[in-house]
Amino acid sequence: MIKCKLCNTKNADKKGSHIVPHFLLKRIENIEGKTERDYELGFTIEKLNSKPHFGRSVQPEELEETFGEISDEDIEKNKHPLIVDNFFCKDCENRFALIESEYAKTIEKKDTSDYESGVSSNVGILFWASVIWRISINGESGVKLTPEQNEKLRQILDCFLPSKLEEIDEKGIKENGLIKSISYKLLRCIDCKDDDAKWLIFHPEFYNPLCLLIDEYVLCFCFDDNFEDIENKDCLGINEKIKQAPINKADSREIIKPFDNVTYKQMASIIVEKAKDVYLEGLYEFFDNIHVAAGGTGNKMPSEIKAEILAELTSDEKKIGRKYTQEDIKNSTMKIMKKYAP
Ligand SMILES: [Zn+2]
C-alpha cells in the first residue's frame, strides 16, 4: 500500500480526502450550484480537454449519445478534482481536520480596517501551509512549488500539526528554523455577495510570494520573506493593497487586511480576461479530440470549423466574455459538426 504523503510512514488508507478544506470548498461549490461556469473558470479549466471519453470507433451519429455522457454530474462523479483517495492516513487526515476547524472559527469575523482574525499566526501558518501544500502535491492547479518547498512544508506540517489542539507546540514553532523562514500576507473581501464568483487559483506569474486566490481571500505566502514579485508584476490590480498589508510571521496574532467588493469585482474581471486565453486553448484541444474521435482527417479539426463552433457559442449576446456551460458547448459543437458529418 502507498504511504501517507504527510507522515511518510503509515498507509495512505483514507478515502475522500479534501485537498481544499471543506468549509472553503463548500463556499466555492455553493456558488457553483448557482453559476457553475465561474467555478470552472477559476479552477478546473482543464476539465474539458482532460478526458473526453470517446475512442476512435465512435461514429458521428453516436456522438450525441457520447456527448450526453459527459455531463457535469458525470464529471463530478467521475473524479472531483479536489477530492482524492489514498493520499493520507487517517491520523494525518484528522490532523488536517483539526487545524481546519480551528481556523474555520475566523470566518465570521470581519472588520473594515486591518483586523485580528482571532487565531494565532502559528495556527494561520499551519492552516495556510496545509492548504498550499495539499494543492501543490495534488498538482492540478498549475501551482509551482519546487520539490524543496514541498518538502519544507511537509516537514513543518508533519512536525507541528497536532492531534489535539492543546498539544500545539508553541515553543517548538517559535524556535523552528523552517517556520521562521515563512511569512504571509492575507487580504479578504469583507462584503462579498453570495452570488459573486469565487475563485480557487494560483496567480500563474507569482513565485515570490506565491499568490493564492481562494474564496474571498488573497493569500501571499512566501519563503525567506521574499515579496519582490509584488513590486514588479501586476497582481490583479491590487498590488498597492498587498504592499500595505501587514506581514504575518510565527508567534504573533494573525492580521487580515480587508478590501471592498468594488475591488473584488475588478479583480474578477482581470481573472476572466486571463482565463479566456487558457480556456480557448482547452476548447481547441477538445475540438481536436472530437474531430479525431469522429474519424476526421488528420489530428486537428480544421480551423474554420472551430471558428464556426465558437461563433455559434458566442451567438447568444449575454454570454460574450463569459465561460459557457458544458451544455452550451455540447449543443453548439453538435450543431456545427452535424453539418459536416458525412
Ligand atoms: Zn500520515
Boltz pocket constraint, residues with backbone or C-beta under 6 A from the ligand:
constraints:
  - pocket:
      binder: B
      contacts: [[A, 4], [A, 5], [A, 6], [A, 7], [A, 8], [A, 9], [A, 10], [A, 11], [A, 88], [A, 89], [A, 90], [A, 91], [A, 92], [A, 93]]
      max_distance: 6.0
